[in-house]
Amino acid sequence: MRRDLLLVLFLLSILPFVAAHSVYVLDPQTVHDNMGRDDLYVTSALAQPITWICAVGILILILILRHAALSYKPFVSYMSRCVRQLEGYKDLTPWMLRLSLGIALIGGGVGGFFISPTLPFSYLSLLQTALGFVFLLGFGVRIASVLTLGLFLYGLSVYPELYGNLELIGATLALLLLGSGKPGLDDITQLHWWRHSARWLKAHQGYASFILRFFLGITFIFLAFHEKFLNPHLTEAVVNQYQLTRFVPVAPNIWVVGAGLVELTLGLLLLFGFYTRTTATLSFAFIGLTLFYFGESVTSHVTLFGILSVINVLGAGRYSLDHYLKKRHFVL
């Protein structure tokens, strides 16, 4: 709990530097004009004295607040009770994933794009919409998960832009393990799909959290490198378009590198399952802030919100530092 508080304070202190999915808020021509590497632009941000002044200032702030936080034991006790209550929602996690994935697929198909707002409407969008309704109804969810995974992988082979949506692979694989759950037509009709595999899938449901963490973490890391470090002027265009330097008066390249470092940090923490619930909560907040401030498409983020909510419920799961260290972390 003590280290969770420190992590929250640190990441919240640099949260204003974040701007995710830059391509969602820029017009296609601006995206095209600002693609390309500029290593000097990135490295110069790290050489700025203001970068290290901020880092030292944040460290001092953390040390001051650390003493105050650790002395407030009632808060620690309260959060322990909250986590125990949260863990009672595990039977609802398939439903949470189904809703988020179903809404995202339907919203994209009806909204005129294929999975990502950057891609045009096609005949694949019709299949995408149909699969979305299947997930909402909870009918043949495991079969729908395989079809959705195949649809996404095909799209990925045609549209490299979908590498920024790899969390969909995690969502479909997790649903393949978890099944439909309640409520859903599979449960109401008592239809058992994949009878020969159902027992094996059920026995491996404990890996669902790892799968979700892995693909979401990879997504964050990809966005950090692709949109911030390897194409820094792409995010700079967002900084200039929304005049973000009014809020934190530093050079645009410091904004860009700061955003990349935050996404990279969150991605690595999720990937390795370290302070997992805290990281999931911060990620939820950071995506929500960028969603409302930049006016991004809600549909394209629903799956992210659903995955982060499920990670909060399930915790780090297997193959995580949290599990290895046998620590319990809290939602703040």
C-alpha positions, -999 to 999 in steps of 0.1 A, spaced: 0 0 0 28 24 9 45 20 -25 12 22 -43 7 57 -28 42 68 -40 35 55 -75 2 73 -77 17 106 -66 45 103 -91 24 94 -121 -3 119 -112 23 146 -110 34 140 -146 -1 130 -159 -5 164 -177 22 155 -201 1 127 -217 -15 128 -251 -25 93 -264 -35 82 -299 -23 114 -316 -37 102 -350 -72 102 -336 -73 140 -331 -54 151 -362 -66 153 -398 -51 129 -423 -30 155 -441 -15 167 -408 -6 131 -399 10 126 -432 30 158 -430 44 151 -395 54 115 -399 92 108 -397 120 104 -372 139 133 -355 163 118 -330 178 152 -322 144 166 -313 139 138 -287 174 137 -272 175 175 -268 145 173 -245 165 150 -222 193 175 -222 171 203 -210 178 214 -174 141 219 -168 136 182 -173 159 174 -143 146 203 -122 111 188 -126 123 153 -117 141 165 -85 111 186 -76 87 157 -80 110 135 -59 110 160 -31 72 163 -32 69 125 -31 92 123 0 71 149 18 38 133 9 51 99 17 55 106 53 20 120 56 4 91 37 21 64 56 10 78 89 -27 77 80 -35 40 89 -73 43 86 -70 50 49 -49 18 45 -75 -2 63 -103 13 42 -86 5 9 -80 -31 20 -118 -35 25 -125 -19 -9 -102 -44 -27 -119 -73 -10 -152 -60 -22 -138 -55 -57 -126 -91 -59 -162 -102 -54 -170 -90 -89 -149 -117 -107 -180 -135 -120 -190 -103 -138 -157 -99 -157 -169 -118 -189 -199 -96 -191 -177 -64 -187 -155 -75 -215 -184 -85 -237 -201 -51 -232 -170 -31 -239 -159 -51 -269 -195 -53 -283 -201 -16 -280 -167 -8 -296 -174 -31 -326 -209 -18 -331 -199 18 -327 -172 15 -352 -194 -3 -378 -222 22 -374 -198 51 -372 -184 43 -405 -149 29 -397 -132 -4 -393 -120 -9 -357 -99 23 -357 -113 58 -365 -84 62 -389 -96 34 -412 -124 37 -437 -157 18 -437 -156 -15 -457 -175 -47 -460 -155 -59 -430 -173 -33 -409 -205 -51 -415 -191 -83 -400 -176 -62 -372 -211 -49 -364 -227 -83 -364 -200 -97 -340 -206 -67 -317 -242 -77 -313 -233 -113 -307 -210 -102 -278 -238 -80 -264 -263 -108 -265 -238 -133 -250 -245 -160 -276 -217 -182 -289 -192 -159 -273 -162 -182 -277 -169 -187 -314 -174 -150 -318 -141 -144 -301 -123 -166 -326 -140 -149 -355 -132 -114 -341 -96 -124 -336 -94 -136 -371 -110 -104 -384 -85 -83 -365 -55 -103 -376 -66 -100 -412 -71 -63 -408 -37 -60 -392 -21 -76 -423 -37 -50 -444 -37 -19 -422 -5 -15 -401 -23 13 -382 -41 -14 -361 -9 -21 -342 -21 7 -320 -52 -14 -311 -35 -46 -300 -55 -47 -268 -84 -62 -289 -63 -94 -292 -61 -95 -254 -99 -89 -251 -108 -117 -275 -84 -142 -261 -96 -135 -225 -132 -140 -236 -122 -172 -253 -110 -184 -219 -137 -169 -197 -167 -177 -220 -199 -158 -219 -206 -156 -182 -238 -140 -168 -260 -125 -180 -261 -139 -215 -280 -161 -239 -254 -188 -235 -262 -191 -198 -300 -187 -203 -303 -213 -231 -277 -236 -214 -261 -241 -248 -225 -254 -244 -202 -245 -272 -170 -263 -278 -178 -292 -255 -145 -309 -260 -125 -278 -252 -146 -262 -226 -130 -280 -197 -94 -271 -209 -104 -234 -214 -120 -232 -180 -89 -247 -164 -68 -219 -179 -91 -190 -170 -65 -178 -145 -44 -166 -174 -70 -140 -185 -55 -112 -165 -20 -119 -178 -33 -119 -214 -51 -86 -209 -21 -70 -192 3 -82 -218 -15 -69 -249 -26 -36 -233 10 -30 -221 24 -38 -255 -2 -13 -270 10 15 -247 46 8 -254 39 8 -292 21 41 -289 50 56 -269 76 47 -295 56 51 -327 38 84 -319 63 100 -295 98 88 -300 99 77 -336 75 103 -350 78 131 -324 64 158 -346 31 139 -348 25 145 -311 40 180 -314 12 188 -338 -13 178 -310 6 200 -285 4 230 -309 -31 224 -320 -45 223 -285 -20 249 -271 -9 225 -243 20 248 -234 -5 271 -218 -9 246 -190 27 236 -185 50 263 -201 78 241 -214 91 235 -249 69 212 -271 96 186 -273 95 182 -235 58 177 -238 63 150 -264 91 131 -246 71 134 -213 41 119 -229 61 91 -243 78 84 -210 45 82 -192 30 58 -218 61 37 -217 61 36 -179 24 26 -178 30 0 -205 59 -16 -187 41 -17 -153 11 -34 -169 34 -58 -189 53 -69 -159 23 -68 -135 38 -44 -110 14 -23 -89 -12 -35 -113 -44 -22 -99 -29 12 -92 -15 14 -128 -48 3 -143 -66 30 -123 -41 57 -135 -44 45 -170 -82 47 -168 -79 83 -156 -53 92 -182 -74 79 -211 -105 95 -197 -87 129 -195 -74 128 -230 -108 115 -243 -127 145 -230 -101 172 -235 -91 162 -270 -126 152 -280 -116 118 -292 -140 91 -303 -156 74 -273 -162 43 -293 -125 37 -300 -117 37 -262 -146 16 -248 -125 -16 -251 -97 1 -232 -120 11 -204 -135 -24 -202 -101 -41 -201 -87 -18 -174 -119 -24 -153 -114 -61 -156 -77 -59 -147 -88 -39 -116 -111 -67 -106 -88 -96 -114 -56 -80 -102 -22 -89 -117 -29 -127 -120 -2 -151 -129 32 -143 -144 34 -109 -127 58 -93 -102 28 -87 -80 21 -124 -79 57 -133 -74 62 -108 -46 28 -118 -31 18 -82 -25 -17 -68 -27 -23 -35 -44 -52 -12 -42 -75 8 -64 -70 45 -56 
